[in-house]
Amino acid sequence: MSDEVQTLLVSSAQFPGQDRIEAFREVFGKAIMRMEIDPLDGHPLDIEMKMRALPQVGVAFGRLSPTRNTHRAGLIDNDAPVLIIVKSGSGTMQQEGRIESVSSGQAMLASNGLAGTFLGHVPSAMTSVRLDRKILEAQGVSIGDALIKPIAAKNSALQLLDHYVQVLNSDVALATAELRHAVTTHIHDLAALVLGATRDGAALAERRGVRAARLHAIKEDVVANLSSQNMSAETIGVRFGISAGYVRKLFETERTTFTDFVLAQRLGRAHRMLSDARFVTRKISAIAFESGFGDLSYFNNAFRRRYGMTPSDVRASAKQRG
């Protein structure tokens, strides 16, 4: 089986006409999701879903109108555990004779290998994470014990997992087989912590999955706040509730430093803006400031060392191409 990323975008709006509900139920519901999807009375069917999948892990991001989603015995084709994270809204899950409700921020584990029903009471946004049973069990997770039990929104491992699974939307983060394997491992590490790994499994997950998730979140935070002049390991540490030393150690695992990462991101933003015709009238000093540089001389020198050209040279080249 190929380990390439599989992507599928699905919307109920893609099925026009009077028979669109039945068409959607057959094509997406039964054939792909292995579910019988029925809109609740008084609620038009409205579902949008993006699915990204590797052989051992998959994530579905989406929203759905109030529906009854029934996984009958005849539709079972695998026994993968699925962690359902409710981003907003609420629902009730029934499986193995257990019935539990789940609401915004909470999560619940279900199994593709068992018949069951999920009833969405209100319009909801959800993230579903398909996991590998053998990987979780190797970390001491008891799938049977974890099924159909609400997981609190304040669960720190759940929060990390919910954020980290977004990495499956990044083609860069999944560009090689090694990266795809690492992402698969980290997602299962975090899921094992959420679901109750044994002490040894939890210790391993802490070293790998939690570290990777925190580093990923810190990188995104840096990129989102590049223009801030107050960017340091200390300020990041305060924001994430960890020490500045731990922030630095996270970057050392990738053979770089926090300072070098921030500088590379700032220079990259400046280079993109200087190469973009939309910013041709913006002063170079303004671009430097927007990219987080407070010292124009330092910016010019760092830019020249990184790209072998001055900011003015890059802008002139962009004008010629335009």
N, C-alpha and C positions, 0 to 999 in steps of 0.2 A: 504494500500500500504506500502511495506517495505521501511524504510528509509536508507537501506544499500546502499553503493556506487556501482553504476553500471559502468563497464569499457568496452570500445569497441575500438579495434585497427583495423583500416581499411586502406588498400593500394590497389591502382589499380593494382599493380604488382601481387597481389594475384589471379588475374583473367587472366590466360594465354590463349593463342590460338586466333584464328581469331575473335571469337565472344566475346572477353573479354570486349570490351567497352559496348556492349549491356548488358552483364551479370552484369557488375559493375553498370550500370545505373539502372537496375532493383532491384538488391539486396541492394546496398548501397543508390543509389540516391532516387528512389521512395519509397522503403519500410522503410528506416531508416531516411533519411534526408527529405523526402517528397518533393524532387526536381527532375526535369528533367535536367540532367547534360549532356551538349553537348560540346565536345572540339571544339575550334575555328580552322578554316582551317589552316593547316600547323603546328599545335601544338599537338603532341601526348599527349594523356590523361595521366597525372601523378599527382595522388592525394595520400597524406598520412595524416591520421587524427587519433588523439587520443581523445576519448570522455570519460569524467568522469561526472557522473550524480547522483544527489539526486532528490527526488520528486519535490522540489521547486526551484532548481537551477541546471544548468548543464553547462559544459564548453567543447568546442571542440577546441583543439590545432592542427594546421596542416598547410600544404602547398598545393597549387593547381596550376596546369598549367592554361594557359588562357582558360577559359570556359564560357559558358552561362548557368546560373543556374536559371531555371524557376519554380516558385512555383505557380502552377495552382490552380484554385478554387477546382477542384476535389481531390487535394492532401491535402487540409486543414483538420487537425484533432485536432487543439487546437488554442488558441488565445494568446499564450505566447509572450511577447516582447523579442526580441533578440538584444543584443548589439554586433555589429560587429566591432572588433578592428583590423585595418590593421597594422600588424607589419612591413611588407615591401611590395612593389608593389602598385597597384592602381586598382580601379574598379569604376563602375557606378551602382547605385541602383535606381530602378524604382518601386514605390508603391503608391497607392492612387492618381495617376495622377501627382506625384512629381518625378522629376529626379534630382539626385545630384551625384557628383563624390566624391570619398574619396581616400586618398593616405597615404603613410607611416606615422605612428604615429597617424593618425586621427581615429575617430570612427563614427558610425552611428547606430541609432536605427531603427529596422524593426519590423514587426509583423508577427507571424506565422498565424494569423487569416485573413490575407489579401493576395490576389494574388499579385505577383510581380516578378521582375527579377533582378539578380545581374550578371553583366558582368565583368569578370576579364580580364583586358586588357593585363597584363603581368604576368609572374610567381610571385605568391604572397604567403606570410605567414600571417596567420590570427588566431585570437582568437575570438570565438563566445561565448557569455555568454547568456544562456537562463535564463530568470527571471520570477518571479511570478507577474502577473498583480495586483492582490489584495494587495500584500505586498507593491508594489510601490505606488499604488493609496492611500493606507492608510497613506503614507508619503507625500501626496499632489502632486504627480507627475501626470501631464496630459500626458498620453501616446500619445494621438492624436496630441497634439501640438509638442511633441518631435520627432515624426516620420520623417525619411528621412531629417535630418538636420545634416550636418557635425559638428563634435565636434573637437575642436582644439587639436593638439598634446600636446600643452603646458598646457592644462587643468590639474591642479594639482590633482583633484579627479580622473580623468581618469588614470593618471600615477599611483596613489596608487592602483586603482582597477586592472589595468593591471598586476601589480606586485602581488597583494594579491591573485588573482584567482589561482595562481600557487599552493596555499595551497591544492587545490583539488587533486593534484598529490601525496600528502603525506598521507599514510595510518595511520601514527601516529597521525596526526592532525585531522583525522576523525574516530578515534578508537571507540568512544562512541557516543551514541545518543545525549548527551549534547554537545559534541564538534561539531557534524554535524549541530546541530541547531544553535550554535554560528556562525559557518562559513557561514551558509545560511543567518543569520541576518546581518553579517558584509558585505557580498557581496551586499546585497540589500541596506544597508546604503550608501555604496560608490556609487552604481549605482544611487540612489536617488539624491545624490549631483551632479553627472555628468549630470543628466537629468532635474534638476531644481525642487527640493523638495520645499515645502512651508517653511516659516521661522521656524515653530515649527519642521517640519520634518527634516530640515537641521540641526537644533540644536541638535536633538536626534542623527542624523547620525554622526555628529562631535564627540559626546561623545562616541559613540560605534564603528562605522565602521572605522573612521579615526584613532582612538586610536589603534584599533586592527591591522590595516594595517601597521601603523608605527612601532608597537612593532614587528610584524612579519618581517618587512624589517630590523630592527635593529638586530634582532637575526641572520638573515641570513648574515648580514654584519660582525657580530662578528665571526661567524663560518668560514667565508671566509678569515678572517684576524687574526686568532688565534695566528700565529707566531709573530705578531707585538708586540714589547715591549711597544709601545706607545698606549695602549688600555685603554681608560678611558671614563667616561660619558661626559667629556668635549670634547674629540676628536670626539666622536660619534655625539654629539650635533652639532658641527661645520659642520660635514659631511652632516647631515640631516637638517640643518637650524633651529634647535630647541635648547632650553636651556638645560644645563646639568641637571638642576632640573627637567625638564619635562621628560628627559630620565629616571631618577631615579623613578619618579612617575609612569611611564609606567610599570616598573617591579614590583612596589609595588602593582599594581592591580592584580598580580598573586602571591602575598604573598612571594615574593623573592626580591633580590636586584640585581642591575646590576653587582656588584662585585661577588656575589655568582654564578650568571649565567655564567659569564666569567670563573670563576674558575672551575665550573662543566664541561664546554665544554673542557677546556684545559686538565683536568684530564682524561676525557673520551677519548680524542684523544690519550693521552699518553698510557692509558690502552689498547686501540685497537692496537696500534703499538707494544707494548710489548708482546701482545698475538698473533701477526701475525708472522709466520715463515719467511716472506719476509724481516723482519727487525731484524732478529736474530743476525746479525753481527754488527748492528749499536749500538754504545755506548749509555748507558742509559742517559748520560749527553746530548748527541746530540738529543735524543728523547725529553728530557725535554725542550731543547732550541727550537726545532721545534714546540713544543706545546705552546710556549709563556712564559716559565719560565726562568727568568734571574738568579735566585738564586736556586742552586741545593739543598741546605739544606731545604729551604722552600718547594720545590717540593717534596722531600722525606717525609717530615712530613705531608704535605697535602694529599699526595697519601696514606699514611698509615692510616690516619684518615678516608678517604673516603672508602677504600677498605679492611681495616684490614689486609693488606699484604704490604710488601715493593715492590718496582719496581723489584728488583732482584728475589723476590719470584714469581711474576707473570711471569717473563721471564722463570724461571726454570720450572714452571708448564707447560708453553706452549711448552717447549722443550720436556718434558716428553710425552705430548700428541702427539707431532709430531713423 
